[in-house]
Amino acid sequence: MNFFRNRLFVLGLVLLGTLLLYLLLPSIRQGNTEPSLTAQRVGLLTTAPPAIPSVNVSIRTGQLPGDPPLFFREALPVDGAGRQILPRLQVVLLHGQAFTSRTWEELGTMALLATNGYQALAMDLPGYGKSPDSEALKTDQNRVDLLARFMESLGVRAAVLLSPSMSGHYSIPFLLKNSAKLQGFVPIAPVGTRSYSPQHYNNIQTPTLIVFGALDTNLGAQSHKNLLQLPNHYVLKLEGARHACYMDKPREFHQGLMEFLRKLE
């Protein structure tokens, strides 16, 4: 009698084990085929990773010694696998009075630069966007120093400086004092061009793309006339465009910008 009871007990254990194995098998399979959350976070994937965008755009903040925090956006050139590559050129983008660094992101300029192998750095000038204002930046020399330290802190050695409208308060003095630090200059109807003599401009050898809108008969025409005194210049006149000509004619602006950058390589 005890023999039969023992056999029934063993048989019951076998049936119970079989039932538990059946219930647990799906979760065991899933656990063996899907990486854990920890593995995903540290990149330990044995299967093919998800598609990586062709442009890696990151947003960072930077603190420069003696200056208020500056906010900037960075677009890094990457290859087809999403790996960062050495940029062909570094392009620093300033902005006009009614705009911020986000303008270049929304316009597609940063993405275009990155996909063409250029590193783009768009900066919120003090008092604009997310960068606080500073009373210490009211002179040309202070603004030149700020821009120089900004570039140095990001490892920018010989940048192409793009500067529309109001940002001419920074870029024009910087060009005249530190032209050796610029590989190219793209002024877009900037302010401050009439503050300098022909001799000042004649001494600058930095390749320059002068951009302005045909309908901008005030600052655009004035800056165009003054900047023509730079000996190594090209002109991009955007027909049917107003003061913020790059906003009115983004396709033509981007095309002209890319052609200029290719000449610098």
KETORKE-114709 format. One record per residue (C-alpha): x, y, z; residue in three letters. Coordinates in steps of 0.05 Angstrom, whole numbers, plus 5000, padded with zeros to 4 digits. Layout:
XYZAla
...
END
This chain:
500050005000Met
505650475018Asn
508950294952Phe
502950544912Phe
502551174955Arg
509751334941Asn
508851234866Arg
502751694866Leu
506652224906Phe
512452204856Val
507652224797Leu
504252834828Gly
510953194835Leu
512653044763Val
505953314739Leu
506753944782Leu
513754064755Gly
511353984684Thr
505754484696Leu
510454994726Leu
515354924669Leu
509855024619Tyr
507555664654Leu
514555954661Leu
517155774591Leu
514756414555Pro
518056874606Ser
524456464603Ile
524556534527Arg
523257274531Gln
528757374582Gly
533657004538Asn
532157394474Thr
530958114499Glu
536558514532Pro
535358764602Ser
534159504616Leu
541059554647Thr
544259244585Ala
540559724540Gln
542960324580Arg
550260134578Val
549859924505Gly
550959174514Leu
546458974456Leu
547958344417Thr
542658494365Thr
542759074315Ala
541659754350Pro
535960204329Pro
537160684272Ala
541261294293Ile
539461974264Pro
544462234213Ser
545362864255Val
547162874328Asn
544563524359Val
546063644432Ser
544264224477Ile
549164444529Arg
550665034574Thr
557565324586Gly
560465774640Gln
566066234618Leu
570766524670Pro
568467204693Gly
562267194648Asp
554967004657Pro
552966304635Pro
552266244560Leu
547465774525Phe
549265444460Phe
547164884414Arg
552064424380Glu
551163994318Ala
556463464310Leu
558063134243Pro
557062374247Val
557961804198Asp
552561314175Gly
553360904238Ala
552361504283Gly
559761564302Arg
562562264310Gln
567662454257Ile
572763014253Leu
569263634225Pro
571563914159Arg
570364614186Leu
567664914251Gln
562165434242Val
560165904298Val
553166194288Leu
551066844322Leu
544067134316His
540167774305Gly
536368194356Gln
529667844346Ala
532667144345Phe
536566634387Thr
540866024376Ser
534465624366Arg
533265994301Thr
538865614267Trp
536164954292Glu
529065104269Glu
531465364201Leu
535264724190Gly
542065064184Thr
545264664240Met
542864004212Ala
545064194142Leu
552064374167Leu
552763734207Ala
550463274151Thr
555663604105Asn
561263454154Gly
561664124190Tyr
561064244265Gln
555964784281Ala
555965184346Leu
550165664354Ala
550666144412Met
545566534452Asp
548867214460Leu
548467534530Pro
541467794543Gly
538267344491Tyr
535166654493Gly
537566294555Lys
543866714566Ser
543167264620Pro
545167974605Asp
551668274631Ser
553569004643Glu
560868804632Ala
559768704557Leu
558369414535Lys
565069554500Thr
567869264436Asp
573968974471Gln
569768614523Asn
565368314469Arg
571468104430Val
574367774492Asp
567867414507Leu
567467124437Leu
574766924439Ala
573966564505Arg
567666234481Phe
571365934422Met
577365734463Glu
573165384515Ser
570064954461Leu
576564794426Gly
574965214365Val
581465394331Arg
579865714264Ala
572465804257Ala
567866064203Val
563966614239Leu
556866734215Leu
553867394240Ser
547167714223Pro
544868414242Ser
545668594316Met
551168074326Ser
555668534285Gly
557168874351His
561168244367Tyr
563467994299Ser
566068624265Ile
570768824322Pro
572868094328Phe
574468054254Leu
578668684257Leu
582468474320Lys
582867714312Asn
582367564238Ser
587767034245Ala
582966624287Lys
577766604231Leu
577966144171Gln
572066504141Gly
566967044155Phe
559567074136Val
556567754154Pro
549067804140Ile
547268554140Ala
551068664205Pro
551069304246Val
557369694260Gly
560669674192Thr
561070434183Arg
565170524246Ser
571670334211Tyr
575970634157Ser
577770334089Pro
584770194117Gln
581769754172His
578169334121Tyr
583969314070Asn
588468974121Asn
583768374130Ile
585167764087Gln
579767314116Thr
575267024061Pro
568467344069Thr
561567194042Leu
557467844044Ile
550067664049Val
544168144045Phe
537068174020Gly
535368583958Ala
529468903995Leu
533869114054Asp
535469814029Thr
537770064098Asn
542569634138Leu
543469124083Gly
545569624030Ala
549870014079Gln
553669404105Ser
554469134034His
557769784012Lys
562569804072Asn
564469064070Leu
566169093997Leu
572669414021Gln
574868734046Leu
579768493993Pro
577867753994Asn
570267753989His
564367433953Tyr
557267703951Val
550667333960Leu
544767793944Lys
538167453958Leu
532767733912Glu
525967863942Gly
528767804013Ala
528368314070Arg
533168454127His
532867744156Ala
534167484086Cys
536166784109Tyr
529066714137Met
525766954073Asp
530066534026Lys
532865954067Pro
534165494007Arg
538166013968Glu
541766224032Phe
543765514049His
546065373978Gln
550465993978Gly
553265834047Leu
555065114027Met
558565363964Glu
562665854005Phe
564665334056Leu
566964864001Arg
571565413975Lys
574865464042Leu
576964724045Glu
END
